[in-house]
Amino acid sequence: IALRTQHLLAHEAGVTDTADPLGGSFFIEALTDELEARARELIERIDELGGAVAAIEQGFVQREIDEAAFRYTSEVESGERVIVGVNRFAEAAEEVELHRLDPEGEARQVTRTARIRAERDPTAAAAALAEVHRLARSEKNLLPPLREALRAHCTIGELCTTLRQVFGTFDAHH
């Protein structure tokens, strides 16, 4: 643990980037100033877009998150950003036991789902899914119709399919 702590301080926290990180607090002040300047730039960009809600609606926030995640992952993978135990000072990979689906459990679940579909009121289930679809296209709260659809014994798969029809599938690049 002591060795890992030293690795974390040296490579992730950046403590060794200066001779005396807390002496005179220049190092800490410089980091704080940089963080503040970057935060101000981001706030100004959001204001230019018309505020937080407008920035979200225009996809700005999601793009920023996507770009930051991509940059972070690239830095970790290239070794530019050190993550102790991941890309530096990692122990030899141990064999991970994969979870194997129990075929009997899968068969029981398939049978159970088929039974629920056969025993439910098909008109009520179809109406509940139609209501979820209708309200998903509006600005209204989806929780009540989702709850009703579950009470009508609609499956999670049916609900996901209905929501995908309205919202599509998430694509981080668009």
N, C-alpha and C positions, 0 to 999 in steps of 0.2 A: 504494500500500500504506500509506503514512504517513497519508493522509487516512482510509482505511478503519479503520486502527488507532485514530485519534482518535474516529471515529464509534462504534466498538465500546466504547471506554472511556467515552465520554460517555453513550451511550444504552442500552447493554446491561449494562455493569458497574456503572452508577450512580455512577461516580467523581465526576461533577459535581453530585451531590445534596448535597454538603457542600463547604464552602470548602477544607478540608484533611483529606481522608479518612484519612490516616495520622497526623495530628498529635494526639497524646494517645490515639490509637486509639479515641476515643469512638464514631465511626461504625462501625468494625469490631466493637467490643464490642457495640454495639446490635444489629447484624446477627447476631452470634453468639448473643446472648441470645434474640433472637426465634426463631432456628432451633432452639435448644435447647428453648425452651418449646413450640414446635409439635411437636417430636419426642417430648417427654415426654407431651403430650396424646395423640398417636397411640399410643404404647406403652401408656398407661393404658387406652385404648379397646380395644386388642388383648387386654390382660390381663383386662378385664371380660368379654370374649367367651370367655375360657377359654384364651387363648394363641394362638400363631401358626397352628398347624394348624387349630384351631377357627375362627379368623378366615377362613382360606382356604376351609374347607368351607362356611361360612355365606355366602360370596360377598362378605365385607366388603372384602378386599384388592382384588378385581377392581372393585368399585364405586368404591373410592377412586382407583384408577388411571384408570377411565373418567371420573370427575368431574374429576380433575386435568387429564386430556388435553383434555376439553371446555372447561374454564376457560382453559387455556393457548391453545387454538386461538381461542377467542372473544376473548381479550385481544390476540392477534396480529392477527386480522382487524379488530378495532375500532381498532387503533392504540394501545391502552392499553399494550401491551407492545411495545417497539421491537425489531425484529430487523433489523439493518443489512443492506441488500442484499435484504431480502425485503419489508418493509412501509415502509421508510424508506431513502432514498439508494439505491434500486434503479435499476439501469440499464434502459434501454428493453428491453422483451422482444424477444429474438431469435427468429426463426422456427426452431422445432424440427422437424427432419425425422422424421416418423413411420416406424417400422419397418413395412414391408409384408411380410406372410407370402408366401413364395415358393410359388405354387400347385403347382409340381412337387415341392417338398420336402414339402408337406402331403400330396400324393397318394402319395408314396413312404412316408411314415409311416403313412398309413391302410392302404396295402397291406401293409406290414410287420406292423402290429398284427393285421390280419385273418389273415395267414399264421401268426403265432405262435398265435393263438387256434385256428386250424384244426389245427395240428400238435401242440398240447399234449395231454396226457392230461386230458380233460374231467372225469373222476371225481376225479383228484388235485387239479385246480384248484378244483372245487366243495368238496371236503373241506377244502382249505386255507382257503378263504374262510369256510366254516362254523366252522372252529376259531378264526379271527380274530374272528368274530362272538361265539362262545361266550366266549372269554377277555376280549373287550372288555367284556362284561357283568360280569366279575369284577374282583377287585383285582389280578390277576396281571400279570406283565410281558408286554407285547404284542410285544416285539422278536423273540423266537424264532418265534412263528407268522407274523409279517409276513415274516420272512426265508424261512420255508418257503413261504409263498404266492408270493413272488417267484421262488423256485426252481421252483415249479409253473407258472411263466409267467403268473401273474395280473397284470393291468395295474394301473397306479397308479389309474386311474379306477375299476376294480372294488374296489380296496382302500378308496378314499375313500368310495365308495357304501356299502360294508359298515360302515365306521366311522360314517358319518352315520346309518345305521339305528339304531345304538346310542346315539350321543352327540348326534345332531341337528346342526343348523347353529348356529354361534356367533351369538348376538344380544347385543350389548353392553348392551341395555336390560333384560335379564332375568337 
